[in-house]
Amino acid sequence: MPAMSSLWESISSSGETAAGIFHGRAASVALADLAGGSILDGRLESLRGRTVVLAMRGQLATAVALVELDGVARRLVLCTPDLTPEQLAGVSAAAAADAALDQTSVQPVRQNLQRRRTQDTEWILLTSGTTGVPKLVVHSFDSLAGALPRQPASAKPMVWSTFYDIRRYGGLQIYLRAVLSGSPLVLSDAGEPTRDFLARAGAAGVTHISGTPSHWRRALMSGDTALIAPEYVRLSGEVADQTVLDALRAAYPSARIAHAFASTEAGVAFDVNDGLAGFPADLVRKAGGAIEMKIEDGTLRIRSGRTAARYLGAAASQLAAGDGYVDTGDLVELADGRYYFRGRKGGIINVGGLKVYPEEVESVLNADPRVRMSLVKARRNPLTGSLVVAEVVLADSENSSDAETAEKVKSDLLNACRRVLAAHKVPALLRFVPALEMTAAGKLVRPVA
């Protein structure tokens, strides 16, 4: 596939008025309005060739600014709103930023401007899950969007949405799919209740929607999944166990349910569309294609044109190995011709020298229909080093409020673990909690074991 030009050129290359519209929580912006309008308050030309930090609080302004500045700015640094002032300063320094956008109007104002591409813009994404300064990952427009499927002109219209923030890799992929296909995109809002977001998405007629498994478990817990009727449901960012896949199939029996593997550094590796957890071993055995994968030291390694170019910053580490493969850090295990994700390499719990993968234990707990979601973690122990403990959110809160019922459910869950897991993997302590903490990226907050 030939290298792409810029985002604006790509969406207006047909010579027709740019299609598509962004729906925020409080306002909407049509891409057609950018043909002769801007939200940058006359600053477009002053930002040409510069490294621009996009630090707006809301997604809508960011969505528009990306269209305006790709092909104009030297670098665009996509900052998530959860950054502390210290982290933001560190990111700006590492990127050698010389301009910033933190407050802009979201409605384009008509101006006498001519959009023109003058360079290839680097898109800088931040890694998640760190308390220090995030790593800065350098992508090009081509590595982000070059392999995305294009919607034929005759195709049925789509309306995209995502629980993700578009400033994170998973959300950005949905943003680009929507923009490049001329489809409406319903943006989420960090402070918006699940019911309100689903109601907005349903009112917009959403047909395609994505999120992490934790996003979807929260939606299933809300009881409001019927507010949307999607044709396509996508999961990524965490291990998609069979329970959540089956629950979504039950909620949306006519939809295509898919889970994808991607990372900020390695890009999108594959989609799984057969309704089963894990992925077929044949995906790894296929060599020489556009995306190559291998398993080494138990972790998935990826090499493709979607891989980021490098980490940015004076002290940045090497992103890929000498052979071009990126170590994702995700542990996989082969069983019956299929690979199953067992969690992150840094998340293994060590119980007396024996390994425990938290996600493996969670999949057993989550399989009980009375469980909505669970989190397995380590607790220090002077004899074994660590013990396995589990926090469980029940689908029906009444099951945890009644002492006798709660004890029966707890006993059933532990017995289920004893039946299928080795003794050292069975939780030594299991307690019921009303909710589990999620990161700003929509993933379960996992302590380092």
Buried (B, 14 or more C-beta within 10 A) or exposed (E): EEEBBBBBBBBBEEEEEBBBBBBBBEEBBBBBBBBBBBBBEEBBEEBBBBBBBBBBEBBBBBBBBBBBBBBBBBBBBBBBBEBEEEBBEBBBEBBEBBBBBEEBEBBBEEEEBEBEBEEBBBBBBBBBBEEEBBBBBBBBBBBBBBBBEEBEEEEEEBBBBBBBBBBBBBBBBBBBBBBBBBBBBBBBBEEBEBEBBBBBBBEBBBBBBBBBBBBBBBBBBBEBBEBBEBBBBBBBBBBBBBBBBBBBBEBBEEBEBBBBBBBBBBBBBBEBEEBBBBBBBEBBEEEEEEBBBBBEEEBBBBBBEBBBEBBBBEEBEEBBEEEEBBBBBBBBBEEEEBBBBBBBBEBBBBBEEEBBBBBBBBBBBBBBEBBBBBBBBBEEEEEBBBBBBBBBBBBEEEBBEEEEBBEEBBEEBBEBBEEEBEEBBBBBEBEBBEEBEBBBBBBBEBEEB
